Amino acid sequence: MFKKILVPLHLEYKKNHEKLLKGALKVLDKEEGKITLLFVNEISVHGAISSVIDEEDKKSYDSDARNKLQMIAKKYSLPEEKLSYSIRNGSAHQEILEESKSMDSDAIVMMATKPGLKNYFISSTSERVIRHADCSVFVIRLDK
């Protein structure tokens, strides 16, 4: 089993949180395992939006995201002593990979959509993470 699991969460895909977190708990080392819930704020990669948002707004947005992660953890009864939270700003796949390296994770458990035509030309976040991660990556399919 895995001791350091990174779980990137998209806050808007609420109906899939339970499935994702159950998957993470299945591969978590019951004795020594820790889970880091990660939210990536992608506002900074959207030039038009990021130019109108000041530093105070970004801090507020990050604080709200952390609170939402904590509420999700509580809703699904995740063991608090095994949890940590991280908020990063930037491109999702890059920030997931960087967080994974910084915490020396041995697994990433993340959601993915079913590939459509656009995925043949532009890789999805999960595909990029799988290609470049230094650890095991488990992909949980989103429900329709």
C-alpha positions, 0 to 999 in steps of 0.5 A: 500500500501507499504512504503518501498519496496526493489527491487533486480535487476539482471542487465542481465535480461534487458527485465524483468526490466520494468515488475518488476518495474511496479509491484513495482510501483503498490504496492508502497504507492503513498504519502510516499512510497520509493523504494530501488533498490538492486544489489547483487554482487555474485563474493565473493561467487565464491572462484576461481574468488574472489581470483583474484579480488582485492579490487580496482576491487570490488569497480569499479564493485560496482560503475559500478553496481550503475551506471547501477541501476541509468540508469535503474531507469532513463530509466523507469522514476522512481521518483528520490525522491522516490529512493535509491540504494544499492550494497551488496556483497555475496549470493543473497538470504542472502543479499536480506534478510539482506538488507530488515531487515536493511531498515525495508522493508514492501515488497520485489518485485523480479523476478523469473524463472519458476521452473525446475527439479533442483529447486526441489532439490536446492531452487531458490533465490526467494524461499529462500527469500519467506521462510525467509523474515519478510515482504510480498514478491511479485514474478514477473515471468520472460518472456521467 
